[in-house]
């Protein structure tokens, strides 16, 4: 297992500065996305991604993952609305080609929300149909497609996540224990998902709080690292402290919490 940081953790930094911070901290890997000053321009990527590859190749760093949002919000073009599927397939085909050429091993997307007139089960069924079609695109190019269960989606319990996984062969998780801890699930009840992880996000949390300081949350990270090792996980652990106007995640010193999480992981490894 190895660490990365998320580019959206540092909203006032451009991509050069964000990659520089990762290297300065000895992490040397970063997740890319479409948010804040470090953003890749999604429209440019979809129109001519080779220009973006030329730009990101300037930085001496590993790219661990791409967070792709199909629309402009959690609701816009979400996977639980099957009417979005054809447009989403077209975009993902281009995004997958970009990841192949940029040597980015995985793409994570969001599962969707409960749309107008839907139940949670309806949203699940539509998302399963969407993900099977999308996974066919990425798997042909040997890029791992990931889905992130998150607060405010329809995918908010370990049981429903397992149901989705059983019906979308080849899909893996962008697993963030914080989303489940926030909803009141115990860490050991989420451990059942560890074997399905293809990427992992790290931040401290507790019931009712998606993000807290390391000393103030309930997640036991040495136990989490041990569980991931036990199931054979050997990919990136991406530190994802954020400063966002979402779920009260604007109150923590992102840089300090990133360093503390880095140190905790390195201590667990014995470094």
N, C-alpha and C positions, 0 to 999 in steps of 0.2 A: 504494500500500500504506500502511496505517496500523496503529498499535499498539493493542493492548488488553492488559489483564491478566486473569487468571482469579481469580474471587472465592475459590476454594478455595486460593489461594496463601497466604492470610493466615488461618490457622485460628482464631486468637484474636480476630479482628476481626469485628464484625457487619457487615451489608451497608452501613449508613451509613458506617462507618469504612473499609470496603474501597473503596467508591466515592469517598470522600474522599481516600484515598491515591492512587487513580488520577488524580484531578483535580489533586492536589498535585504529582504527578510530571509533569504536563502531558500525560498520555496520554489521559485523558477518555473512556475506553471500558472496558467490563468484560464478561466472560463470566459467565453465571449458572449455578448448579448447585444440588445438594441436599445439600451437605456443609458441616460445621463451622458456626461461628456465623453465617456469612454466608448460610446455606442458605435457599433457598425451601422452603417446606413442600410436599412433593409431594402429600400427601393433600389439603391445602387447595386446591392447584392443580387437582387432578382433580375436586374437589367444587364449587368456586366460584372460578374463576381471576380473576374481576373484582376480588375483594378484594385479590389479590396485585398486580394492575395498579395499583390505587389506591395501594398501598404503594410500589411501585418508582417510580411517577411523582413521588414526592417528591424524587427525587435528580436533579440536573442532570447527566446522563451518558448516553452512548450504550450500548445493550446489543448486544454484538457477536454473541453466540451463546448457546444454551442447551444444556448437557450433560444429556441425559435418560437416566437409568438405569431400566430397566423394573422390575427387582426391587430387592433389598436387598444384592446382592453381584454379583461378576462372573458367578457361576453361576446365580443366581436369575433365572428367566424370560429366560434368554439366547436369542439369535436362532437358535442352532444346534439348539435343541430345538423342533421344529415344533409341539409340543403347546401352546406358549405363544402361538402366533400370534394367535388370536382376542382374547385378553385384551390383548395388546400393541397390536393394531389399535385397540381401543376407547380405550385410554389415549392413544395417539398422536393420535387425532382431536381429543381435548380439548386436548392439549399444542399441537397445531398452531394451533387457534383462539386459544389464549393468545398464541402468538408473533405471529400476525397482528395482534391488538389491541395488543400491547406493542411492536410494530415491531422484533421480533427476526428477523433475516433467515434464520437457519439453526438447525438442531437437529442435534447430533451424538450418535450412539449407538455402542455397542460391538458388534463382530461376533459375539460368542459364543465359547464354549470347546469343547473336545472333551469331549463328555458320555460318560456310561457306555455302553460298547459301541460307541462311534463310532470311526472313523478321521478323519484330518484332511480327507479328501475327502468323507466323509459330512457332516461339520460344514459344509464349504463349500457343498454342495448344499442343505442345509436353510436355511442363512443366505441364500443366493441367493433361495430361495422366499420367505422372510420379508421380505427387503429389497424385492423387487419389489412385494409387497403393501403394505408400509409407504410406499414411495416414491410409490405411487399416491395415498395420502392427502395427503401434504405437497405434492406437485406441483400438485394441484388448487387449493391455497390460495397458490401461489407462494412457498412456504417451501422452502429447500434442505435436503434430508436428506443428512447426512454420516455416514460410517463411519470409525472410527479404528482402524487396525491397531495392535496393541499386544502387548507381551510377555505371555505366558501365554494369549493367545487362540489360535485356530487360524490366524489371519491374520498370519504372522510373516515372510514373505518378499516382496520386490517382485514375484516371478513370480506367486504365488498372489493377490496383490492385483490385479494386472492381469487375471487370469482372472475374478475376481469382478466387476471393473468392466465387463468385456466382456459380462457376462450380466445386469447390472442397469442398463438405460439410464436416464440422468439422475442416477444417484448420484454423489456426489463424496466426497472424502476430507477428514477432519480430519487433516492430515498433520503428524506429529511425527517428524522425522528421528532424535530421540533413541532411540526404541524400536528402530529398525533398527541404529543405531550400537552400542547396548548388546548386540545379538545378533551383532555382528561384521561387519556389512555396511559397505562403504565408502560415503562420501557420494555419489560419482559413480554408484554402482549404484542408489541411491535416487532420483537425479535424474529417472529415467524416470517417477516418480509426480507430479512437480511440476505437470505440465499438467492433472492431475486434481484438484488441490487446490481446495477450497471454503472452507477455513479452515486456518490454520497455527498450530501451537504451537512456541514457541521456548524451548529450554533446552540447555545444553551437556551432552555425554555422551561416553562412550568405551566400548570393548569391555568388557562386564561391569558397567558402571555406567550406570544410566539417567539419572543427574543428577550433574554435577560443577561445580565452579567454572569460570568462563569461561576462565581461563588453563590449566586442567588437562585439558580435553577435546580431542577430535579434530575436532569439527565446525568447518568454515570458514564462518562466517556471511556475510561479504561475498560469497563464492561462492554461497551459498544464496540470498541476496537477489537477486543478479544472475541466477541461474537462474529464479527466480520471475518477475522482471521480464521476462526473455526470453520466457517462455511466456505472458505477458499477465496474470499474476495481479495483481489490484488490490484485494484485500479485506484482511481483518484478519490481522495477525501478533500472536498472543496470547502474551505472556510467561508461561510456566507453570512457574516454579520452585515447588517444593512443600516442605512440611514434614510428611511422612507416614511412618507405620510400614509402608512398602512399598518394596522394592527399595533399601533403605539411603538413602532420600531425606530423612533427618532431620538431616544434618550441615552443611548450607549456610545461610548468612545470606541468606534469601530476599529481603529488601529490598535488600541490597547487590547481589545478582546481578541483580535486576530493574532496578536503576538502571544497572548496567554494560551490560546488554543494550539498554536504551533508548538509552544513549549511543552504543553501537556502531552501532545502526541509524541514528540521526540523523547520525552521522559519515559513514556510507556514503551517505546521501541528500545530504550536503553541507550539513547544517544546523548 
